[in-house]
Amino acid sequence: MRREPGYISIPGHQVRSELALPLKEGDEVVAVLNLERNRPFHPEEVEGISRFAQAVSLQLTRLADLEEKRLVAELSARLQSATTPEEAGEKALALLLEVLGLEASTLWEARGSRMEALAYLGVEEPSLLQVLREGLPYGVGLAWQVYETSSPVFTPRYAEESRVVPALKALNWRTFAVLPVPTPGSPRARRVLVVGQRAERLWRQAEVNLLLACRTLGLGLERLTEKARHQGVNRLFLDLLEKPLETLYQEALEEAVRQVPGAEAGSLLVWEDGAYRFRAAWGYDLEGLKAVSFTPERMLLWYGRPEEEARRGAPRIMSADQRPIAEVSHQTAPPEVIDTAGRAKEIQANLCLPVPYRGEVLAYLNLDNLHDPKAFGEDSLQAARFFAAPLATLLHEARTRTLLEEAALTDPLTGLPNRRAFDRFLPEELKRAERYGYPLSLAVLDLRGFKPINDRLGHATGDQALIRVAEALKRERRNGDRIFRWGGDEFAVLFPHTPKAGAIAAAYRYAQAIAQICFGKLCLGVNIGVATFPEDGKTPDALLSAADTRMYRAKAQGLPVVA
């Protein structure tokens, strides 16, 4: 041995020969059997000791396999005894720390723009506890890296990694294993397992295999998550009997955002007054979104699939990787609203669920992710379907409940909203226009020629004349216009997002349509006064007064429209 240039002699020992043999677990060398003595090793001795080392290696491999099987069996037993995902996570983490001899562990769950700690053990430092309370912002830390790549990370030098949590780096934690917990049907691992310790430690392949075997954790968590979804849906049904509808719309949406994997924001559009309107929003400005409405054709354009599929309630996913979501949104709603109140340019993935009832689509549930184009998968679609039935029931109940309210706000003769409805909607529309800086126009209409028809041909014909006027106005109505019957032979129209020039053009179309209504030689006409926010007034009374004054001026001058 003294002839070997790298040999390190032991003082007081006359070593002539050394025999080093690898001991393996599987294919990995985990130890070296080193023998030294002052005489050579005979070939027979080398062969015998080599066989001994091979036998030890086989035993080490068998023990590692047994440990892996024992871990999986114990993990399955603990998951079966858990009643919530949080409890399952805590039991799994306790087992891993015990088996691997590590200090701390966390089970993260991706929730939109943050990773939230589903469970954790062994974390005591205040700075790390704060991270667990607040969650990991999108892209920060190895957990997000594993979420995006689905590839595990084993590192004994955490500070040298490209993505670190500043609080961990500051405390000089070094050794971590970060693994995806696969979710069936998902393009992403919705949960990420992290185990580690402060001191540097190399990862043996057997330990890696143990941790990889813990991927079965995902199946147990999915079972409990599905149970939580059922409980959430059951709560909705119970609340349906006790709470106001406005509250329930919002609660149903928030429950869907919580329960559907990949969702971090959303909205609910409900069919009302001949259009789909925003009734609930999470992560968006609901008051701003209430300013827009959608025809069935525009909703199908957004949905992007045939009407038959919408009537079946088939959910669909749209990704910014495949379609420009903002551009599609701009085809259905004013960009100045949908880009601000609706954050359309930020949406990276959208899941749209039509909510049908007896073949009619009562609503569209939209769930969004603002960070990850691959946020939604088959697991998201499956979870979204949980909400179709309760939402359909909720919306059907809403229709039944609101019949009396609608009767109070609807003119029974023409079917148009009445003066009471106008007095409610004008302040709301004006408030939104002022907040978001868009124009709002108002038209007041007074029929000409109605009294002769009513006096000469009778009240029944007069009623028919009012019905035909309402029908003509509805035919000429643009998307978003709100038409009201004040009473008698007076009508009003609100034009959201419409400057004066657009309102005047619409008013002339209304006037032409009304002028076509005749009963024998008696024909109708109309005088219309137009006022626009902000130039003609900034309060409901000021706008109404301006429009009313111009309507009387139009009547005095014999003009159809004065603005």
C-alpha positions, 0 to 999 in steps of 0.5 A: 500500500505504501506504493499507492500515491494516495494512501494515508498510512495509520501511525503504528500499523504496518499495512501492506494490503487494503480491500475496499468493497461497495455496499449498495441499496439497489444500484446506489453505493451507500457505504464502503466495507474497508479491510486492511492488514499487513499481508496480501489478500488471496484471491479466494479471500477476495472472492469470499469477502466480495460475496459477503459484501453482495449479500449485505447489499442484497439485505440492504436493498431488501430492507429498503424495499420493506421500509418503502412498503411499510411506509406506504401501508402506514400512510394509507392507514393514516389517510383512511382514518382522516376526515379532512384534507388538513388532518390527512396532511398532518398525519402524513407529515408526522409519518415522514418526519419520523421515518426520515429523521428530518426536522420540518415539513409542509404540505402546500396547496396551490390556490390561484395566486398563492400557495396555502399551507394545508398542513405543517409540522416542525416549524417554530421560527416566527418568520417562517410561521408568518410565511405559512400564514400568508402563503407563498406568492406566485412564483416564489420558492421551489414549491412553485417551481415543482408545481410548474414542472411536475419534477421533484427537487432534492437539494442539500444546498438550498441557498444556491437554488434559483427560487428560494423563500427569503425567510428560509435562506436567511435562517440558513436552512440547507436540505430540502426535498420538494415533490409534486403530489399528483392530482388525477386529471390535472395538468398540474400537481395541485399540492406540493410536499416539502420536507427538510432540515437545517443541516446539509445532508445528501439524499440517498436513493432509498430516501428519494424512493420513499418520498416518491412512494408518498405520491399515493398521498394525492389519492387520499387527499382527493377522496377527502377533497371530493367529500368537502365539495359535497359538503359545500354543495349541501350547505348551498341547498340548506342556505337556499331556504334561509338567506336572501338571493343576493347573498346566495349568488355571492356565496355560491360563486365563492364556494365554487372559487374555493372548490374548483382547482385552479380558480382564484377569481370568478363571476356569475351572470344571470338571465334577467330582463332579456339579457345576461347580467353580472350578479356576483363577482370575486376578484373583480369590481361587481358594481362596474360589471353591472354596467354591461349586459349580454345577449344570448348570442354574445354569451355563446360567442364567449362560451365558444361552443354550440348552443346544444352544449350550453343547454346540456351544461357542458363546461369548457376551458379557455387558455391564453396559450391557445386563444387571446382571452382579452380579444374574445372578451372585447368582442362581447363587452366594452373594453373600457369596462371589461378591462378595468372592472373585469381585468380581462387582460390579466386572465390567463385561463377561464373555465365557463360553466353554463347552468341550464334548467329544462333546456334553458341556460339560466346563467353562466359561471365563470372561474378564472386564473390570473397567473397560469394558462394551465391552471385548469384541467379535467379535475377542474371540470369535474369539480365545476360540475358539482355546482351545476345542479345547486346553481340551477335550483338556486336560479329557478328559486330566484325566478319564483321568488322575484315574480312578485318583485318584478310585478311591482316594477313592471307595467302590466300592459306593456311588460316594460319596467315602470316608473318605480323601476326607472327611479331605482335604476337611474341613480345606480347607472349614474353612480357607475358612470361617475365612478368609471368615467363613461357617459350616460344618456337619458331620453324622455318620450311623450307620444303625439296623437295618442289622445285622439286614438284613445278618444275616438277608437276607445280605450281598448285601441288606446291600450293596443297603441301603447303595446305596439309602441312598447314592441317598436321600442324593443325592436329598436333597442340596442344591447344595454339600452333600458326602456321604461313606461312612466305611465300614461303615454310617456316612456323613458330610455337609459343609454349606458356608455352612450354619448349624446350623439349616440343617444340622439341617433337612437332617439331618431330611430325610436321616433321613426319606428313609432311614426309607423304605428297607425290605426286607420288614418290616425297615426302616432308620433313622439317628442323626445328630449335627450340629456347626457351625463356629465355635460347636462347634469351630474344628479338624477334630478338634474338629468331628468329635468334637462331631458324633460325640459327638452321634451317640452321644447320638442313638443312646442317646436313640433320636432321629434328630438331635441337635445 
